[in-house]
Amino acid sequence: MIELFFWPTPNGMKILIFLLEAGVDYRVTPVNISEGEQFTHDFLRIAPNGRIPAIVDHAPADSAEPLSVFESGAILTYLGEKTGQFLPEDPRPRADVLQWLMWQMGGLGPMLGQNHHFNRYAPEEVPYAIRRYNQETSRLYAVLDTHLNGRDFICDKYSIADMACYPWVARYRWHKTDIDEFPNVKRWYQVIKERPAVVAAYQESCAIHDGKAVTAVGQDILFGQTAETMRRAARPENLSDQ
Ligand SMILES: N[C@@H](CCC(=O)N[C@@H](CS)C(=O)NCC(=O)O)C(=O)O
């Protein structure tokens, strides 16, 4: 059984989609990141970066103690290898899936994340930052759109690369992207959106959290973090937090 430490954000959705697509036995442990639950000792033991998603595999292949993984790209790779699904074994298609997974992890995700920050959350308007991340967003969409020309999926078959990119593109309104400008991305997005596992994943995520806007307190927790936040969270006296 896979325990998924989850909150309904794009990085969390990637893993929920995988678990439903692959038919894996799982349970969700919500981690409300707007209330600071990412800083509890129990969670930091599993995910020292204090970010969701993370998993604990309670039945690892070596039958030893439970195995934890953090970082959504590492989790998708682990689950792909464990289940033999959505990550090819042959070196050539495998390298293709992994390069697009890394493109999402190092580019699409972080850039769209900053775009959302400056377009939706920043307490003051920062025109340079908005322009910078809008431009980078449009550049990345063009990369994906060109690549998807004549293809159904990012790689040869539906894979963890699609699962990693989809939840970010699904927030295209957040990053002020006119998806009609990118017809191949739009076609790919609509096909994935209708997959039964994807529909089920979003239904399950809505039941966990209704998607209400982050409160001012939540914004302080999310956007006011420094080294001191992590040092404080790691102090033994905070063990009583759990
Ligand atoms: N590179 C990480 C990013 C994880 C991440 O940024 N998670 C966000 C939600 S999408 C989070 O936990 N935020 C909590 C916080 O900022 O305190 C991954 O892909 O797993």
The ligand as an SDF file (V2000), in Angstrom:
LIG
                    3D

 20 19  0  0  0  0  0  0  0  0999 V2000
    9.9550   20.0560   -6.6740 N   0  0  0  0  0  0  0  0  0  0  0  0
    8.9340   19.6920   -5.7300 C   0  0  0  0  0  0  0  0  0  0  0  0
    8.0550   20.8820   -5.4750 C   0  0  0  0  0  0  0  0  0  0  0  0
    7.0460   20.5900   -4.3930 C   0  0  0  0  0  0  0  0  0  0  0  0
    6.2520   21.8270   -4.0200 C   0  0  0  0  0  0  0  0  0  0  0  0
    6.6500   22.9620   -4.2790 O   0  0  0  0  0  0  0  0  0  0  0  0
    5.1110   21.5820   -3.3750 N   0  0  0  0  0  0  0  0  0  0  0  0
    4.2640   22.6750   -2.9420 C   0  0  0  0  0  0  0  0  0  0  0  0
    2.8370   22.4260   -3.3930 C   0  0  0  0  0  0  0  0  0  0  0  0
    2.7680   22.2780   -5.1850 S   0  0  0  0  0  0  0  0  0  0  0  0
    4.2930   22.7440   -1.4250 C   0  0  0  0  0  0  0  0  0  0  0  0
    4.3320   21.7450   -0.7580 O   0  0  0  0  0  0  0  0  0  0  0  0
    4.2790   23.9560   -0.8790 N   0  0  0  0  0  0  0  0  0  0  0  0
    4.2900   24.1490    0.5400 C   0  0  0  0  0  0  0  0  0  0  0  0
    5.0810   25.3560    0.9350 C   0  0  0  0  0  0  0  0  0  0  0  0
    5.4810   26.1370    0.0400 O   0  0  0  0  0  0  0  0  0  0  0  0
    5.2930   25.5310    2.1260 O   0  0  0  0  0  0  0  0  0  0  0  0
    8.1290   18.5120   -6.2790 C   0  0  0  0  0  0  0  0  0  0  0  0
    7.9550   18.4690   -7.4980 O   0  0  0  0  0  0  0  0  0  0  0  0
    7.7030   17.6380   -5.4920 O   0  0  0  0  0  0  0  0  0  0  0  0
  1  2  1  0
  2  3  1  0
  2 18  1  0
  3  4  1  0
  4  5  1  0
  5  6  2  0
  5  7  1  0
  7  8  1  0
  8  9  1  0
  8 11  1  0
  9 10  1  0
 11 12  2  0
 11 13  1  0
 13 14  1  0
 14 15  1  0
 15 16  2  0
 15 17  1  0
 18 19  2  0
 18 20  1  0
M  END
$$$$
